[in-house]
């Protein structure tokens, strides 16, 4: 319970911090607006997860990230903010599902949480790795070769997913 609450609070806070730090290069006024609107959106999403507020908070975070990239904010901070926003959105909905469907046994809850956290970490980690590699390596390849790489990546993710499920 404490781990779940800590992770659920840390992700929106890190999202807001990365977003504000990235926008700091563009002036403090935009930092206050971006940080306040994102922080408020995530607070409301945690307070009322059954509404469309988690989706709205996610959309606000991604919109500020996109605005930061267009305004030449540091790309790494905007990518990290978007990653934490996705994790926050997922965890708000996960907490809501657990609150709506009480599971009586503690080992079952722990197993369910651990599987969810592993799959979330795998998805976010691979996505972040792909984005960072794509930003650092510039290669000109044909569309067919790119399609084969995508198929290879999908196959690899499927195999990793099956191993983690066992």
SVG drawing of the C-alpha trace seen along z (x, -y; Angstrom):
<svg xmlns="http://www.w3.org/2000/svg" viewBox="-17 -35 41 54">
<polyline fill="none" stroke="black" stroke-width="0.4" points="0.0,0.0 2.8,-2.4 4.8,-1.5 1.7,-2.0 0.9,-5.4 4.6,-6.5 4.8,-5.6 1.5,-7.2 2.6,-10.4 6.2,-10.5 5.2,-10.2 3.0,-13.3 5.5,-15.2 8.4,-14.2 6.3,-15.0 5.7,-18.5 9.3,-19.0 10.7,-17.9 8.1,-20.1 8.9,-23.2 12.7,-22.6 12.4,-22.3 10.3,-25.4 12.7,-27.4 14.8,-28.3 11.8,-30.1 11.1,-32.3 9.7,-31.9 6.2,-33.0 5.7,-30.0 7.2,-27.8 4.6,-28.9 1.8,-28.4 3.0,-25.0 3.8,-23.8 0.6,-25.0 -1.7,-23.7 0.0,-20.3 0.2,-20.0 -3.4,-21.0 -4.6,-18.7 -2.8,-15.7 -4.1,-16.6 -7.7,-16.7 -7.1,-13.4 -6.0,-11.7 -8.9,-13.1 -11.6,-12.1 -10.2,-9.2 -13.7,-7.9 -14.2,-11.0 -12.4,-12.1 -9.9,-14.1 -7.0,-11.6 -7.3,-11.8 -7.5,-15.6 -4.4,-15.7 -2.5,-13.5 -3.6,-15.6 -2.5,-18.8 0.9,-17.3 1.5,-16.2 0.3,-19.5 2.8,-21.4 5.5,-18.9 4.8,-19.5 4.8,-23.2 8.1,-22.9 9.6,-21.0 8.3,-23.6 9.8,-26.4 13.2,-24.7 13.1,-23.5 15.6,-20.7 14.2,-17.6 15.4,-15.2 13.3,-16.9 10.2,-17.0 10.6,-13.3 11.0,-12.5 8.0,-14.6 5.9,-12.8 7.1,-9.4 6.2,-10.4 2.8,-11.7 2.1,-8.4 3.0,-6.5 0.9,-8.9 -2.1,-8.4 -1.7,-4.6 -1.2,-4.6 -4.3,-6.8 -6.4,-4.4 -4.7,-1.4 -5.4,-2.8 -9.0,-3.4 -9.4,0.2 -8.0,1.5 -10.3,-0.7 -13.4,0.4 -12.5,4.1 -11.4,5.0 -9.3,8.1 -9.5,9.8 -6.1,11.6 -2.9,9.6 -0.7,12.0 -3.1,11.6 -3.0,7.8 0.8,7.9 1.0,10.3 -1.4,8.1 0.6,5.0 4.0,6.5 2.8,7.7 1.3,4.3 4.5,2.5 6.7,4.9 4.6,4.4 4.5,0.6 8.3,0.5 8.8,2.6 6.6,0.5 8.0,-2.8 11.6,-1.6 11.5,-0.3 9.6,-3.4 12.1,-5.7 15.0,-3.7 13.6,-3.8 13.1,-7.5 16.5,-8.2 18.3,-6.0 16.2,-7.6 17.3,-11.0 21.0,-10.1 21.5,-7.9 20.8,-9.5 20.8,-6.8 19.3,-6.9 17.6,-3.6 14.9,-2.5 11.2,-2.1 11.4,1.7 14.3,2.0 12.5,-0.2 9.4,2.0 11.6,5.1 13.1,3.4 9.5,2.6 8.5,6.2 11.6,7.4 10.9,5.0 7.3,6.2 8.4,9.8 11.0,9.0 8.5,7.2 6.0,10.1 8.7,12.6 9.7,10.5 6.1,10.1 5.5,13.9 8.6,14.5 7.5,11.9 4.0,13.4 5.4,16.8"/>
</svg>
